[in-house]
Amino acid sequence: MLLHDVPRAAAASEPSAPSLVAGDRRWDAVGFAELVDALGSGLARHSVPGDRVAVVADNRPEFAALLYAAPRAGTLLAMGNTRHTTDELVDVLADAAPTVVVGTTEHVERLVERADDLGSVRSWWSLDDPPPGARHVDDLLAGPVVEPAPAHEDDPVWLIHTSGTTGRPKGVLLTHRSVLAAVANGAEARPMGPDDVYMFPFPLFHIAAYNVVHAHQQGRPVVLAARFDAADALATIERERVTQVSLAPTMVAMLLDHPDRAATDLSSLSRISYGASAMPPDLIRRTLAELPGVGLAQGYGMTELSGNAVFLGPEDHRQAVDDAPELLAAAGRPGPLVRVRIADEAGDELPTDTAGEILVSGPQVCAGYWNQPEETAAVLHTDPDGTAWIRTGDLGTVDDDGVLRIVDRLKDLVITGGENVSSREVEDVLAGHKLVRAVAVVGTPDERWGEAVCAAVVWTDGTDPDLAPTELRAWSEGRLAGFKRPRHVVTFDTLPTNASGKVDKRAVRSAVLAAVRAPRAPAAGAG
């Protein structure tokens, strides 16, 4: 099966089954497959196989259809991050060199104004009222159906640029094989039944979109949120009788904290799958206590893995709360289609319970980076027997039971006085203080120690931000070794996040550094 076969297979199985819900717009399986065919045919009339088609839009039904329609036309779907500045967006799209751009008016308009920097683009299509230089997407949909382009499972289908938390964004090449392998792996770990309704609140330009394919392959409807809003999410779960939803930990906390929750019927909800970052143990306990009918499922993955590869299921979470608290800090076990290795710098496997870089092997590994052979060679490691592994850039351990634990991002280690400090370890400790609503730990340059441990903190309501840092440092003295305790505590109104809901450490680091250098001057994003 190829990626664009998924909607047609669902339509053949249950033609009238619901497939996509977006506000008051609804498609059954046949209707959605027809939308994919029409959009794919339109792209085929305005491109040739191998071209890139860029999409720059919020969560729209047409975007969901493009996940399949671009591969149907033999083109590569390049996903633009709508949160980027125009310069950032132009930089990413210039790297992809698309011939076709599809998007919402505001984004198409700002890109058309930079058309000289995007000379590869031959046609612009708007999902709303088209700005000068663009046409409405309805014109793209009009015309005869064109047969799908010949394709192979190793052909690339999606081009997703990394968030850039460890450097300049790189375009990750995902193939029919890799995306569908991630879907198959997820289906084993997070099965869907005949009555499941899945809600997707993440941006479709994020790798989390593979969950949309997962639901459609299982013949289950996707309820597409335009964006995440806690009040809207609660209302949608009640109205659509949503059974499964993917959320970032920050989103889970916002749902629990929202004043509408008590009056909302969440009885249909049976599973919350979370990822993007680790969930604090206290939030896990709170979620299971306050939503007793809901199971939690964690997924660990990355764009280069086409989705999640390691899973911690509902039973693991319940066991963790009951009698195995060590599982609260675990990422989980590898899915059936992947292998995980903890390796040293040379890529050689380390003993159990020894920290090293996490390497993953399996069919869901990406094909590499777009036009960056050196970067590709740096992350893809091949054994003498020909087995290919991808270096995740994460530090972890695996125990005798095969349970993976994430120690830190290798780039997020703070090296102070020659000692390695795990930012996640410090974050987990500080998050346990009653005054801390959210925290991110980064390192900043220090003349004496090389780096200093710094905490960016969002305080709970009513906290005095002038007194709280002293209290937090004193409280941490009995919980963290001296070199691990934060030398600087900077108050933030909110922590900056990227499109996946994960804290943007680069943005935090920049704001903290500015505040440390000029503590009385407001830092971007800081309060």
C-alpha positions in Angstrom: 0.0 0.0 0.0 1.1 3.6 -0.7 0.1 6.6 1.4 -2.5 7.9 -1.1 -4.2 4.4 -1.1 -5.4 4.9 2.5 -8.5 7.1 1.8 -9.6 4.9 -1.1 -9.2 1.7 1.0 -11.3 3.3 3.8 -13.9 4.3 1.3 -14.1 0.8 -0.2 -14.4 -0.7 3.2 -17.1 1.5 4.7 -18.3 4.1 2.1 -20.7 6.0 4.4 -18.5 5.9 7.5 -17.5 9.4 8.9 -14.0 10.3 7.9 -13.3 14.0 8.6 -15.0 16.6 10.8 -13.8 20.2 10.7 -16.2 22.5 12.5 -19.5 22.3 10.8 -18.0 20.6 7.7 -18.1 16.8 7.4 -17.0 14.2 5.0 -17.8 10.5 4.8 -15.1 8.1 3.6 -16.2 8.3 -0.1 -16.5 12.1 0.1 -13.0 12.5 1.6 -11.5 10.1 -0.9 -13.1 12.2 -3.7 -11.6 15.4 -2.2 -8.1 13.7 -2.2 -8.6 12.5 -5.8 -9.7 16.0 -7.0 -6.9 17.8 -5.2 -4.3 15.3 -6.4 -5.6 15.6 -9.9 -5.3 19.4 -9.7 -1.8 19.2 -8.5 -0.9 16.8 -11.3 -2.1 19.3 -13.9 0.2 22.0 -12.4 3.3 20.0 -11.5 5.3 17.0 -12.6 6.3 14.0 -10.4 9.3 15.0 -8.2 8.1 18.6 -7.8 7.6 20.0 -4.3 4.2 21.3 -3.3 4.3 23.6 -0.3 1.4 24.1 2.1 1.3 27.0 4.5 -2.0 26.9 6.3 -3.6 26.3 9.6 -5.6 23.1 10.1 -8.0 23.0 7.2 -9.8 20.0 5.6 -7.8 20.7 2.4 -4.6 20.4 4.3 -5.6 17.0 5.6 -6.4 16.0 2.1 -3.0 17.2 0.9 -1.3 14.7 3.1 -2.5 12.1 0.6 -3.1 14.2 -2.5 0.5 15.5 -3.0 1.9 11.9 -3.0 -1.0 10.9 -5.3 0.4 13.4 -7.8 3.9 12.1 -7.4 5.0 15.3 -5.6 6.6 15.9 -2.3 4.5 17.9 0.3 6.7 20.5 1.9 5.0 21.8 5.1 5.5 25.4 6.1 5.3 26.4 9.8 2.7 29.2 10.0 4.3 30.4 13.2 7.5 31.4 11.4 8.3 34.9 10.5 8.2 35.7 6.9 12.0 35.6 6.6 12.0 32.2 8.4 9.3 30.8 6.2 10.9 32.1 3.0 14.2 30.5 4.1 12.5 27.1 4.6 10.5 27.2 1.3 13.5 28.4 -0.7 15.3 25.3 0.6 12.4 23.1 -0.6 12.1 25.0 -3.9 8.4 24.3 -4.5 6.6 24.8 -7.8 3.2 25.1 -6.2 2.1 26.8 -3.0 -1.2 26.2 -1.3 -2.2 28.1 1.8 -4.5 30.5 3.6 -4.8 34.0 2.4 -2.6 35.7 5.0 0.3 33.3 4.4 0.0 33.2 0.6 -0.2 37.0 0.5 3.0 37.4 2.5 4.8 34.8 0.4 3.6 36.3 -2.9 5.2 39.6 -1.8 8.5 37.7 -1.6 8.0 35.9 -4.9 11.4 37.1 -6.1 13.0 35.0 -3.3 10.9 32.0 -4.3 11.6 31.8 -8.0 10.7 28.2 -8.3 7.0 28.8 -7.6 4.9 28.7 -10.8 1.4 28.8 -9.2 -0.2 30.1 -6.0 -3.4 28.8 -4.5 -5.4 30.2 -1.7 -7.9 28.4 0.5 -9.7 31.7 1.2 -10.1 34.9 -0.9 -7.0 34.9 -3.1 -4.7 37.8 -2.9 -3.3 39.4 -6.1 -1.1 36.9 -7.9 -3.0 33.8 -6.5 -6.0 31.8 -7.5 -8.7 30.1 -5.4 -8.2 26.5 -4.6 -11.6 25.7 -6.1 -10.0 26.3 -9.5 -7.4 23.7 -8.6 -10.1 21.2 -7.7 -12.1 21.7 -11.0 -11.3 19.4 -13.8 -11.1 15.7 -14.7 -9.7 13.1 -12.4 -6.1 12.1 -13.2 -4.8 8.7 -12.4 -2.2 8.5 -9.6 1.4 8.9 -10.7 3.5 5.7 -10.7 5.2 5.4 -7.3 7.4 3.2 -5.2 7.2 2.8 -1.5 10.6 4.4 -1.1 9.6 7.6 -2.9 9.5 10.6 -0.6 6.1 12.0 0.3 6.5 14.6 3.0 9.2 17.1 3.6 9.1 18.5 7.2 11.7 20.9 8.4 12.8 20.3 12.0 11.9 22.8 14.6 15.5 24.1 14.8 15.9 23.7 18.5 19.4 22.4 18.0 20.3 24.5 15.0 19.1 25.7 11.6 16.0 23.8 10.4 16.8 20.7 8.2 14.3 19.2 5.8 13.5 15.6 6.8 12.5 13.3 3.9 9.8 10.9 4.8 8.7 8.1 2.4 5.6 6.1 1.7 7.3 3.2 3.6 8.5 5.2 6.6 5.1 7.0 7.2 3.1 3.8 6.9 5.6 1.9 9.0 5.2 4.5 11.8 1.4 4.2 11.4 1.6 0.4 11.7 3.8 0.6 14.7 1.4 3.0 16.3 -1.6 0.8 15.5 0.0 -2.0 17.5 0.7 0.2 20.5 -2.5 2.4 20.3 -5.2 0.3 18.6 -8.5 1.8 17.5 -11.8 0.1 17.8 -15.0 0.4 15.6 -16.5 3.1 17.8 -13.4 5.3 18.2 -13.5 9.0 17.3 -10.1 10.6 17.2 -9.4 14.4 17.8 -6.3 16.0 16.3 -5.4 19.4 17.8 -1.8 19.7 16.8 -0.7 21.6 13.6 -0.9 19.4 10.6 2.5 20.7 9.5 4.0 18.7 12.4 5.0 15.1 12.3 2.1 14.4 14.7 0.0 14.4 11.4 0.9 10.7 11.0 -1.8 10.1 13.6 -4.4 11.4 11.1 -3.2 8.7 8.7 -3.4 6.1 11.5 -7.0 6.9 12.2 -8.0 6.9 8.5 -6.2 3.6 8.0 -8.2 2.1 10.8 -11.4 3.5 9.2 -12.0 5.9 12.0 -13.1 9.6 11.8 -10.7 12.5 12.5 -12.1 15.5 14.3 -9.8 18.3 13.1 -9.3 21.3 15.5 -8.3 24.5 13.8 -5.9 25.0 16.7 -5.7 24.0 20.3 -8.0 26.0 22.6 -8.9 24.4 25.9 -12.5 25.6 25.9 -13.1 24.5 22.3 -11.4 21.2 22.9 -13.7 20.4 25.9 -16.8 21.4 23.9 -15.6 19.3 20.9 -15.0 16.2 23.0 -18.5 16.4 24.4 -20.2 17.3 21.1 -18.5 14.8 18.8 -18.2 12.1 21.5 -14.4 11.9 21.1 -12.8 8.8 22.5 -9.1 9.4 21.7 -7.1 12.6 21.5 -3.4 13.4 21.2 -2.1 16.2 23.4 1.1 17.8 24.7 1.5 17.7 28.5 0.9 21.5 28.5 -2.4 20.9 26.8 -3.4 18.3 29.3 -2.8 20.7 32.2 -4.8 23.4 30.4 -7.8 21.1 30.0 -7.7 20.1 33.7 -7.4 23.7 34.8 -10.1 25.1 32.6 -13.3 26.2 34.5 -15.5 24.6 31.9 -14.2 21.1 32.6 -16.5 20.4 35.6 -19.6 21.1 33.5 -18.4 19.2 30.4 -19.4 15.6 29.7 -16.1 13.8 29.0 -17.6 10.3 29.5 -16.8 9.3 25.9 -13.0 10.0 26.4 -11.1 6.8 26.9 -7.5 7.7 26.0 -5.2 10.6 26.0 -2.0 10.1 24.1 0.7 12.5 24.9 4.1 13.4 23.5 6.3 16.3 22.4 7.8 16.4 25.8 7.8 14.3 29.0 4.8 14.7 31.3 5.6 15.7 34.9 4.9 12.8 37.3 2.5 15.0 39.4 0.5 15.8 36.3 0.3 12.1 35.4 -1.1 11.3 38.9 -3.5 14.2 38.7 -4.8 13.3 35.3 -5.5 9.7 36.3 -7.2 10.8 39.5 -9.4 13.5 38.0 -10.2 11.5 34.8 -10.5 8.0 36.1 -12.1 6.6 32.9 -9.2 7.8 30.8 -6.0 5.9 30.0 -2.7 7.7 29.4 -0.4 6.6 26.5 3.0 8.2 25.9 4.8 8.2 22.6 8.5 8.9 22.1 9.6 9.7 18.6 10.8 12.5 16.3 10.3 13.8 12.8 13.2 11.6 11.6 11.3 8.6 12.8 8.1 9.5 10.9 6.3 9.5 14.2 6.5 7.6 17.5 8.7 4.5 17.9 8.6 3.9 21.7 5.4 3.6 23.7 4.2 3.6 27.3 0.6 2.3 27.5 -2.3 2.8 29.8 -1.5 -0.3 31.9 2.1 1.0 32.4 0.7 4.3 33.7 -1.7 2.6 36.1 1.0 0.3 37.3 3.3 3.3 37.8 0.8 5.1 40.0 -0.1 1.9 42.0 3.3 0.3 42.7 6.0 1.1 40.2 6.8 4.8 40.4 10.0 4.4 38.4 7.8 3.9 35.3 6.7 7.5 35.7 10.0 8.6 34.3 10.1 6.1 31.5 9.5 6.7 27.8 8.3 3.1 27.3 9.1 0.1 25.2 10.0 -0.1 21.5 7.2 -0.8 19.1 7.2 -4.1 17.3 8.7 -2.7 14.1 11.7 -1.0 15.6 14.9 -1.8 17.6 16.5 0.6 20.1 20.1 0.7 21.0 22.0 2.8 23.6 25.3 3.6 22.0 28.6 5.4 22.6 30.0 8.0 20.3 31.2 5.3 17.9 27.8 3.8 17.7 28.7 0.7 19.6 26.1 -0.7 22.0 26.4 0.0 25.7 25.4 -2.3 28.6 22.0 -2.0 30.2 21.4 0.9 32.6 24.3 2.8 31.0 23.5 6.2 29.6 24.3 6.8 26.0 22.8 8.1 22.8 19.5 6.5 21.7 19.8 4.9 18.3 16.7 3.5 16.5 16.5 1.1 13.6 13.4 0.1 11.5 11.4 0.9 8.4 10.1 4.1 9.8 13.5 5.8 9.8 13.5 8.7 7.4 15.4 8.7 4.1 17.7 11.5 5.3 17.8 15.3 5.0 16.8 17.2 1.9 20.0 18.3 0.0 22.2 17.8 3.0 24.3 14.6 2.5 26.8 15.5 5.2 24.0 16.0 7.8 22.4 12.8 6.6 25.7 10.9 7.0 26.1 12.3 10.5 22.8 10.9 11.8 22.5 7.6 9.9 24.8 4.9 11.2 25.2 1.6 9.5 26.4 -1.6 11.1 28.8 -4.0 9.3 25.8 -6.2 8.6 24.1 -3.4 6.8 21.6 -2.5 9.6 20.9 1.2 9.5 20.4 3.2 12.7 19.5 6.8 13.2 21.1 8.9 15.9 18.3 10.6 17.8 20.5 13.2 19.6 18.8 12.0 22.9 20.5 10.6 25.9 18.9 7.6 27.5 19.2 4.2 29.2 17.5 0.8 28.7 17.0 -1.6 31.6 16.8 -5.4 31.6 13.1 -5.3 30.8 13.7 -3.2 27.7 12.2 0.0 29.2 13.7 3.1 27.7 14.3 6.2 29.9 15.2 9.6 28.4 18.0 11.3 30.4 18.2 14.4 28.3 18.7 16.0 24.9 22.4 15.7 24.3 22.3 19.4 23.4 20.4 20.2 26.6 23.1 19.0 28.9 24.4 21.8 31.1 28.2 21.4 31.7 29.1 23.3 34.8 32.5 22.9 36.5 33.2 19.8 34.4 30.0 18.2 35.6 27.1 17.2 33.3 23.7 18.3 34.5 20.5 16.9 33.1 18.2 19.8 32.5 15.2 17.4 32.7 16.3 16.2 36.1 16.4 19.7 37.5 13.1 20.5 35.8 11.4 17.5 37.4 12.6 18.6 40.9 11.7 22.2 40.5 8.3 21.4 39.1 7.4 19.7 42.4 7.4 23.1 44.2 4.0 24.4 45.0 4.8 27.9 43.6 6.0 26.5 40.2 3.4 26.3 37.4 5.9 25.5 34.6 9.7 25.5 34.4 12.4 25.1 31.8 16.1 24.7 32.6 18.9 25.8 30.3 22.6 26.7 30.6 24.1 30.1 30.1 27.8 31.1 29.8 29.6 31.5 33.2 33.2 32.8 33.4 34.0 30.6 36.4 32.1 27.4 35.8 31.8 27.4 32.0 28.0 27.3 32.2 25.5 28.1 34.9 22.3 26.3 35.5 19.4 28.7 34.9 15.7 28.1 35.5 12.9 29.9 33.6 9.8 29.7 35.8 6.2 30.5 35.4 4.8 31.0 38.9 1.4 30.1 40.2 -1.2 32.8 40.5 -0.6 35.1 43.4 3.1 34.4 43.8 5.4 37.3 44.6 8.0 37.0 41.8 10.5 39.0 43.9 10.5 36.5 46.8 9.8 33.2 45.0 13.3 32.7 43.5 14.9 32.8 46.9 12.3 30.3 48.3 12.8 28.0 45.3 16.6 27.9 45.7 16.3 27.2 49.4 13.8 24.5 48.7 16.1 22.8 46.1 19.0 22.6 48.5 17.8 19.3 50.0 16.8 17.9 46.6 19.6 18.8 44.2 23.4 18.6 44.5 25.0 22.0 44.7 26.2 22.0 41.1 22.7 21.2 39.9 20.9 23.9 41.7 20.0 27.0 39.5 22.3 29.9 39.9 19.7 32.1 38.1 15.9 32.0 38.3 14.1 34.2 35.7 10.4 34.8 35.9 8.3 34.2 32.7 4.7 34.9 32.1 4.6 31.9 29.7 7.2 29.6 28.3 7.7 29.9 24.6 6.7 26.7 22.7 7.1 25.5 19.2 4.3 24.2 16.9 4.3 20.8 18.7 3.7 22.3 22.1 7.2 21.5 23.2 9.1 24.2 25.1 11.4 26.0 22.7 14.7 25.8 24.6 16.5 28.1 22.1 14.0 30.9 22.8 14.1 30.3 26.5 17.9 30.3 26.5 18.0 33.6 24.6 15.5 35.3 27.0 17.2 34.0 30.1 20.6 35.1 28.8 19.3 38.6 28.2 17.7 38.7 31.7 20.9 37.4 33.4 23.0 40.0 31.7 20.5 42.8 32.4 18.3 41.5 35.2 16.2 44.7 35.5 15.5 44.9 31.7 12.5 42.8 30.5 13.5 39.8 28.4 11.4 38.7 25.4 8.8 36.3 26.7 9.7 36.9 30.3 7.6 38.7 32.9 
